[in-house]
Amino acid sequence: MERTLYKPAAVGEVEKVMNEYIIKTNDVSKKFKKEYAIKDLSLSVRKNSVYGLLGPNGAGKSTLLKMITGIIRPTSGEIVFNNHPWTRKDLLNIGSLIESPPLYENLTAFENLKVRATLMGIGANRCNEVLRKMDLMYVRDKKTSEFSLGMKQRLGIALALLNNPELLVLDEPTNGLDPFGIEELRKMIAIFVKSGISIIISSHILSEVQQVADDIGILYNGSLLYQDKIDANENLEQLFMDIIRKERASGC
């Protein structure tokens, strides 16, 4: 059921095609004890695009994103970042929000950013820049223990933007956001892409993914079942359900 995102290039165009991608995984697997969370997965994310990563709970989305962001290591396979094998140095060019924001709740919004900025050798001015970008300057000096879930989520994205990344990885970024917050995030994602940031976004809200993504990948049981450009006229929810139902039926 897996589909190739783009047609194979002619020999003379191979280098050009390779340079189109910010990140690729080549037959990547992750095994925990005797079980595979990800199995022989090959995914391609274009530069200056939004890639929507979809799948039911337990499909392997977070595991895949954790490998891309260096939180865990693949059991086998290769991750290629910007046309070279991924190394930990590439984390300087990757920003991420995986699961819940890593916040010190006894510190203010600015102090949380300053801690991360200091570790990365980034000046304090950048902390204020990302607070403005995420519309959080009004709570700059407020302890994050007093933040709503949505505000924590926005601060988590601000942390991910600190290093001005080439690749931004967002795992369920709309968690805790009200409809206005979701609309603002949608606008920000468009601005991020225009500024040269490539984005991988994992979400259960298919309608939101359809509005922001250029390409999608559908995971199930650690395998990539589908990968293609988004068709604005296609019912994404129906496509998703059809693919998952077919795979479940084939496994019976």
URGISUL-V767390 format. One record per pair of residues at least 4 apart in sequence whose ideal C-beta (glycine too) atoms are under 6 Angstrom apart, sorted by the first residue. I is the first residue (numbers start at 1). J is the second residue. Records with the same first field share a line. If there is no record, write none. Layout:
I = J  J
//
This chain:
1 = 225
2 = 224  225
3 = 226  227  228
5 = 44  227
9 = 13  14  17
13 = 17
18 = 83
19 = 83
20 = 46
21 = 44  46
22 = 45  47  167  198
23 = 45  81
24 = 44  80
25 = 41  42  43  79
26 = 42  77  78
27 = 40  42  77
28 = 41  74  77
29 = 38  39  40  75  76  77
30 = 37  38  63  74  75
31 = 36  75
32 = 37
36 = 222
37 = 60  63  222
38 = 60  63  64  222
39 = 222  223
41 = 224
43 = 217  224
45 = 51  200
47 = 198
48 = 193  198
49 = 198  214
50 = 199  212  213  214
51 = 200  215
52 = 201  209  213  216
53 = 61  200  202  217
54 = 216  218
55 = 59  61  219  220
59 = 219  220
60 = 64  219  222
61 = 202  219
62 = 171
65 = 98  169  171
66 = 71  72
67 = 72  74
69 = 94  96  169
70 = 88  91
79 = 86
81 = 86  90
86 = 90
93 = 165  166
94 = 165  167
95 = 160  161  163  165  168
96 = 160  169
97 = 156  157  160  170
98 = 171
99 = 171
101 = 152  156
103 = 112  144
104 = 112
105 = 144  145
107 = 111  112
108 = 141  142  143
109 = 136  139  140  155
110 = 127  140
113 = 117  127
114 = 127
116 = 159  162
117 = 122  127  162
120 = 163
122 = 126  162
130 = 158  161  162
131 = 136  137  140
132 = 137
134 = 154  157  158
136 = 154
142 = 146
147 = 151  152
149 = 176
150 = 176  177  181
153 = 175  176
167 = 198
168 = 197  199
169 = 200
170 = 201
171 = 202
172 = 202  203
174 = 182  205
177 = 181  182
186 = 212
189 = 212
192 = 197
203 = 208  209
206 = 236  237  240
209 = 213
210 = 236
213 = 230
215 = 229
216 = 230
217 = 224  227
218 = 225  226  243
219 = 224
220 = 225  244  247
225 = 243  247
226 = 243
234 = 239
241 = 245
//
